[in-house]
Amino acid sequence: MGRYAIRRLLQLVPVVLGTTFIINYMVWQLPGDPFAGRCGQRPCPDSYVTAMREQFGLDQPLLVQYWNFLKNLLTGNLGTDFNGVSVASQLGDAWPITIRLALMAVAFEAIIGIGAGVLSGLKRGGFIDNVVTLSTLFLLSLPIFVTAYLLQWVLGVQLHVIEPTVTDAATVPELIVPALVLASLNMAFTARLTRTSIVENLRSDYVRTAVAKGLSNRRVVGIHLLRNSLIPVLTFLGTEVGSLMSGAIITEGIFNIHGIGGLLWRAINGQDYTIVVPVATLLVLVYLISNLLVDLLYGVLDPRIRYE
Amino acid sequence: MTEVLSEQMGSGSHSGALLEVDDLHVEFRTRAGVAKAVNGVTYSVDAGETLAVLGESGSGKSVTAQTIMGILDIPPGKVTGGEIRFRGVDLLKLPEDQRRRIRGEGISMVFQDALSSLNPVFPVGWQIAEMFRMHRGTSRADAKKKAVELMDRVRIPAAKERVNDFPHQFSGGMRQRIMIAMAIALDPEILIADEPTTALDVTVQAQIMGLLAELQRDSNMGLILITHDLGVVADVADKIAVMYGGRIVENAPVHELYKNPAHPYSKGLLESIPRVDHKGQELYAIKGLPPNLLEMPTGCAFHPRCPYRRDNCVTDVPPLYTISGTRGSACHYWREVIDEGER
């Protein structure tokens, strides 16, 4: 297991280099000059553009720029954005909020998704099963921004149960509805995956053995059945943590949450690539690391899989 | 716990055998229709006795066993008649809670495929220890000690080192030993072994059968051995019940059946065993196919395949004729079959 983990970590190196290079390369291929439009109604003087380019090292060849980016990344020196504000401090403000939102979303996915899936799988064809099948289909067919606006309008504007937008503090109670929105698709999928897994394992020989051992129904389901059925579900939840973070862009935009998503959104619109590149890199790292953790977790959950 | 169970169930006063299956009927409701899997099966096992239940796939032998254990899938399965008496008490009428306590304590079962029947994600020792922890409230540490003892008893080498291994780390024969250790953990009075050696190599088959026979002798269990393999049962069984189409077509002490079968189906089964003195001859096979449970043949279920068939076989269902105190045959012409002589 240790050697496997090290090998997997080493594999991450070329992937990180490749993805970050593409990110660094691509941001300058987008149309528009980030400095040309910064002087209000009239075009910026050439001297300003040249000075800024020099300041941010954009006059140098791409490979040199990339080398500097890597150096800064490793030393933790992210510099300032085009307005002279520290990038690290902006990330530091936004990051905890997105983490909080994402963790809440994962918790909802796990608790509600698995709970609904287990209940519907155990009583296949029953009332709960039909309700779950129908509501998950509903959630899966709605694009996430529709769900977001719908809840914002119904709960926030019409019923006044919540504030339509989240304050700067982004406290846990404020984030409940946004987290539900963010979780909705994966939650529905988790419920379906759990249901399928439960139905499949319910027929398995080892469940029959557990019953024949004279174990209580609760133990048969809660220990023997669940332990096996949750392996694919937990794997799915783990791999989706990364995409959840990038999915937060839409949700954070709609509910005015000042997290990573909002930061990235504003930076892309303002063509401030000093923010876009580190945020995108961070998302890549989260995705890669959560995937690695899932692969390692898989070996722990399923003893039949042992890494050499 | 045995005492507690006895008290609960008022044991000791009944006159019959330890376990009696009496005129059991089981159906499966499927989309294609009602499949009558078990049609009036009657058999009994006493302590220290081995009953071999013989029959091909679909004969109802496993369904009967699952009904005894109470692990039949309901629905689609449904018990439509009969009784299963354990120490004189009809299990089918017991509330689920009491029935559950009999599983493992009173009646235990070993399944065919030990790899899929053991839980893949728990260590084998844990799975054996669970019997003690859940039924007896034994502490984790003590239960594990007992698991090691049991693994020793079923002769798993280096039991102490292997107690934390997972099922997939064992060979087929060792896995079946673990299944057996789990089944005998609480000293059940009846052990049902459903094709315990079918998935194993021939040499390992003999070892497992030997182990089962030995364990039975030591603890005086009643053993129900379900198999389709006549060769397996000859040495260990006391009596045989041959099943066909969900019914018992012949029951007999094992040696009498081997010597001189009283039903054309049993005779066909015996003749299809390869024999040294018939070397070079073509191996006998019973012609035709097992009956379709959705559309059972009229009269005797075996008549489409039977060389002794007469007209009334097509119309009249043969009852289980009594041949002697311990023998019966569900064939109108059993005398003819038996008179044809010894093998």
Boltz contact constraints between the chains, C-beta under 6 A:
constraints:
  - contact:
      token1: [A, 205]
      token2: [B, 116]
      max_distance: 6.0
  - contact:
      token1: [A, 205]
      token2: [B, 117]
      max_distance: 6.0
  - contact:
      token1: [A, 206]
      token2: [B, 117]
      max_distance: 6.0
  - contact:
      token1: [A, 206]
      token2: [B, 119]
      max_distance: 6.0
  - contact:
      token1: [A, 208]
      token2: [B, 71]
      max_distance: 6.0
  - contact:
      token1: [A, 209]
      token2: [B, 117]
      max_distance: 6.0
  - contact:
      token1: [A, 211]
      token2: [B, 71]
      max_distance: 6.0
  - contact:
      token1: [A, 212]
      token2: [B, 69]
      max_distance: 6.0
  - contact:
      token1: [A, 212]
      token2: [B, 71]
      max_distance: 6.0
  - contact:
      token1: [A, 212]
      token2: [B, 103]
      max_distance: 6.0
  - contact:
      token1: [A, 212]
      token2: [B, 109]
      max_distance: 6.0
  - contact:
      token1: [A, 213]
      token2: [B, 104]
      max_distance: 6.0
  - contact:
      token1: [A, 214]
      token2: [B, 100]
      max_distance: 6.0
  - contact:
      token1: [A, 214]
      token2: [B, 103]
      max_distance: 6.0
  - contact:
      token1: [A, 214]
      token2: [B, 104]
      max_distance: 6.0
  - contact:
      token1: [A, 215]
      token2: [B, 134]
      max_distance: 6.0
  - contact:
      token1: [A, 224]
      token2: [B, 119]
      max_distance: 6.0
  - contact:
      token1: [A, 227]
      token2: [B, 121]
      max_distance: 6.0
  - contact:
      token1: [A, 228]
      token2: [B, 121]
      max_distance: 6.0
  - contact:
      token1: [A, 303]
      token2: [B, 166]
      max_distance: 6.0
  - contact:
      token1: [A, 304]
      token2: [B, 120]
      max_distance: 6.0
  - contact:
      token1: [A, 304]
      token2: [B, 168]
      max_distance: 6.0
